[in-house]
Amino acid sequence: MKFIYILILILSITTFSINAQQKEVSKLTKEEILKMSVTDLADYDLESLMQMMNIVGASSIDEMYKMILNQNVTIASKSNEKLFNSALSTSVINQKEIKSSGATSIEEALRLIPGVIVREKTQGNYDVQIRGNQNILMYGDLANAENSTTLVMVNGRPVFDNAMGTTVWETLPVSINEIDRIEVVRGSSSALYGPNAVSGVINIITENSTDSEDEPALSVNYQGGVPGTHIADLTLKKKFKNDLSLKLTPYYVSRQRRSEKVYLFDEDTYSDIDTYSQLYSDVDVKGVYSDPKKTKEKKGVNLYIDKALKDVGNISLSGGYLNSDALTSSLKVVSGTSYACRESEAYYANLDAKLYNFNLLASINSNVQNYDKTYATYKVDRDQYNLLLNYTYNLKSLKIRPEISWQKSSFANRKYTSSESGIISGGADLSNYAGDLHLEYGAFNDKLKIIAAIRDEKFNSPDLWKLSWQFAGTYNINDKNMIRVVASKSNQSSTMKAGMLSYSYSYSDETLGDILYNFNRKDDSELMSMNTFELGYRCRPAKNILLDFEAFYNKGQDYGFILPDSTAMSTSTGVTSIYTSYHNFDLVSKQIGATINCKVVLSEKFYFNVNATWQQLKLDNYCDQNLSTILTDQMTEYYTDYYTDLYTGTTKDEYSSSLQPDSYQDKVKNEATPSFWGSILLNYKPIEKLSISAQGYYYGKSYTYTEYDDQDSKYATGNMDSKYIINAKVNYNINKKVSVFFNGRNVLDNDKREFVYMDKIGGVYLLGLNVNL
Amino acid sequence: MKRSTLFIMLSFILISSAFSQESMFKALYVFNFTKYVDWNDNTGKNFVICIIGQSDITDNLVRISKTRKVNNRTLEVKTINENGVLSKCDIIYVPKSSSNELDKITAHYKDARTLIITEKNNSLAKGSCINMVSTNGKIGFEISKNNCGAHHFAISEKLFGLGTRID
């Protein structure tokens, strides 16, 4: 009898257990189904299995459409909207696309975005440009060859480096694997995002920790290979029951190149470090280039805390530490080479609070940045503060969003220079505050949308107000066709060059003798600005195809550079004094171009994406003069007077000249941007466990204009050849938690240089492992 | 050259050793079909599912066979090579890659109590009883009452309701 009771009890428990395990099928999620083994699923009847197939199967193709064709973006209007309806030239790549493409860095992932030119200087270090339109002055140091007109943000926090007026990519405190998506706007957008959103905006958005499961989640990613590449990160997530989420993400990147040489201008050769050290004995070459193969080392950790407040909103707090080294292009050649070893150590904290209709963003970034370790005054303490508050009113078809913001960058180099005579005279601040208003009106059930934004910004140095604006309209002809038009004006922010440099130093020249060089700060400098006009058309000829076409016209003005005001020679002391300042030009750049992007999802197993951009850039009021030629003209003028007076015996104490160029040309072709570039991405998933991605990236010929250009030189030429790059990644999921992959970047080992005076960039071959627990 | 060879080999190894989510559901469907068929036997012999050639469903069916029975009969999964000897099977499964064998199979098993399951379009017209189809990532099946009847099977009406009946 006891045996029967026990049997009944066991059967009851077993039955109960099975029933408990067999959750109602309609309530199962795709993830829950995919976690089940075949023997677990064998407990279900055919009808249940078919229901599950609907959940798993239907979602796979629908998810593919959603992931590739029906993406959401926030960057174009600062509110969530369908990419198809975005008024601006907008693109987004999400985590899955980035991971499946095999991109090893944020910059490389941007090669998937239409209209973006990404050129690698040394392994892992890049210059990224939206539509090109850089190197406009057709002269200058290497910094002038880089992008200076794109606003890059991490979770809405600007990371533009005001010190040098560019983005120092290796200092971005984020690893490739923690990115949820990257959103990009092509075209002027200062009215929405503030200064520097001139050629466009890139917002890198990290994965929200509130997406994590209830259980602690750990993921570990590693890939390594040749040449000397190690990329590792770890993510630890925990969501608590009170809607509080934590995420910790330490990461490490180490990259190497094949060569150990650097380019020396005077010798016109790529030289090893020993030779460089012998030739430049006044520079600690061996100390700075202790590992000449290492091109990048980046180590950091981020902590994200998210708290969802029911019916109120959410608060996100993040903070992190980053230490980076990079062997990359120098901003200005100060030690005979085009290369520079940069170093940075930074801490940051960021608050993003969305409460009711308010959004508050506050951040601080404290950074010790050394832009060139061979030159003491290039080391700067930089503290950057950002504060932004906006409120969104929704009045039926009208959305109104007023916003106020404030930014400040404080620089100090007293600790690193022996005197107050460093390039920023010990310390200085750049700050700006702004008010802007964004209006969005929808009519005819939102078939017609009109957007207007205006922003007025006050800068402290140079002391001026800048107005930026944006008007856009979209019209949805039907569900499958949309046309749009955009007109906007944006401006750069102030930088050290434009707003705060003031210094002087003496040196001796073999011909001229003692020289006193003065750079005088000007308070009336103008900030470069750009007008953009765009026409766009998006269509969906079939459910699985998205076509996006845009034509653009950019007109840039108020460019500036450091040029001589006057030159003087003292006949009593023999000292030549050169007086320079930041000059604005009447130069106007005019760029026209077009971008086409086509995305096709052929099945749940295969999709491809093709994009191509064509552009042409011409300059009006272009003056073919530079610092060197103007100095020569000025000196020639007063030397003529001097020798005349010397002949007559009536020499004066001082001779000077402030001669300025007066010859200008129109329609001068600027070829710094390739006339054509584009990419194709193929993604194939033959079976559930295997995915194969191949990407081709191509850009045409270009010419980089620098002051180092020498027609007689073997290497010091701005001629940059066209290049194609083929990338491939094969990923195999061993099970739900572990995957292994082969990742080949530039697999055909096309080793042409991509950036002037920098490394030949060949193939990188990696094996990797992802573990998700 | 060496890199490209390594790349191709790696891809091949990964492809050949992989199996898909889709194949798991196909194996589960096949196992479940047995519950809707009156096998009309008490032989005590193994219940044999034969698979023509290589198929991703084989591994999944083998896993199921280790813990499940059909009509209280031990489940046995056999692979029959293409052009191999066709033995006695309760179910014969013809993957798409072996579908050129279908005519020969239907001829061989004509009148036999063998349920023929296929996965290529138009297979019912060639004598298959159940043909699995994949539409937009969803696996369904079409079923022919006449073809099943020709093999002397009584099929539950419920199965006809779940699939797409073509006659």
Boltz contact constraints between the chains, C-beta under 6 A:
constraints:
  - contact:
      token1: [A, 38]
      token2: [B, 24]
      max_distance: 6.0
  - contact:
      token1: [A, 38]
      token2: [B, 60]
      max_distance: 6.0
  - contact:
      token1: [A, 38]
      token2: [B, 63]
      max_distance: 6.0
  - contact:
      token1: [A, 39]
      token2: [B, 63]
      max_distance: 6.0
  - contact:
      token1: [A, 39]
      token2: [B, 67]
      max_distance: 6.0
  - contact:
      token1: [A, 41]
      token2: [B, 28]
      max_distance: 6.0
  - contact:
      token1: [A, 42]
      token2: [B, 64]
      max_distance: 6.0
  - contact:
      token1: [A, 42]
      token2: [B, 68]
      max_distance: 6.0
  - contact:
      token1: [A, 46]
      token2: [B, 32]
      max_distance: 6.0
  - contact:
      token1: [A, 46]
      token2: [B, 162]
      max_distance: 6.0
  - contact:
      token1: [A, 49]
      token2: [B, 28]
      max_distance: 6.0
  - contact:
      token1: [A, 53]
      token2: [B, 25]
      max_distance: 6.0
  - contact:
      token1: [A, 53]
      token2: [B, 138]
      max_distance: 6.0
  - contact:
      token1: [A, 53]
      token2: [B, 139]
      max_distance: 6.0
  - contact:
      token1: [A, 57]
      token2: [B, 137]
      max_distance: 6.0
  - contact:
      token1: [A, 57]
      token2: [B, 138]
      max_distance: 6.0
  - contact:
      token1: [A, 58]
      token2: [B, 138]
      max_distance: 6.0
  - contact:
      token1: [A, 60]
      token2: [B, 137]
      max_distance: 6.0
  - contact:
      token1: [A, 61]
      token2: [B, 136]
      max_distance: 6.0
  - contact:
      token1: [A, 61]
      token2: [B, 137]
      max_distance: 6.0
  - contact:
      token1: [A, 604]
      token2: [B, 137]
      max_distance: 6.0
  - contact:
      token1: [A, 687]
      token2: [B, 18]
      max_distance: 6.0
  - contact:
      token1: [A, 687]
      token2: [B, 20]
      max_distance: 6.0
  - contact:
      token1: [A, 688]
      token2: [B, 20]
      max_distance: 6.0
  - contact:
      token1: [A, 688]
      token2: [B, 21]
      max_distance: 6.0
  - contact:
      token1: [A, 689]
      token2: [B, 18]
      max_distance: 6.0
  - contact:
      token1: [A, 690]
      token2: [B, 14]
      max_distance: 6.0
  - contact:
      token1: [A, 690]
      token2: [B, 18]
      max_distance: 6.0
  - contact:
      token1: [A, 730]
      token2: [B, 11]
      max_distance: 6.0
  - contact:
      token1: [A, 732]
      token2: [B, 14]
      max_distance: 6.0
  - contact:
      token1: [A, 742]
      token2: [B, 10]
      max_distance: 6.0
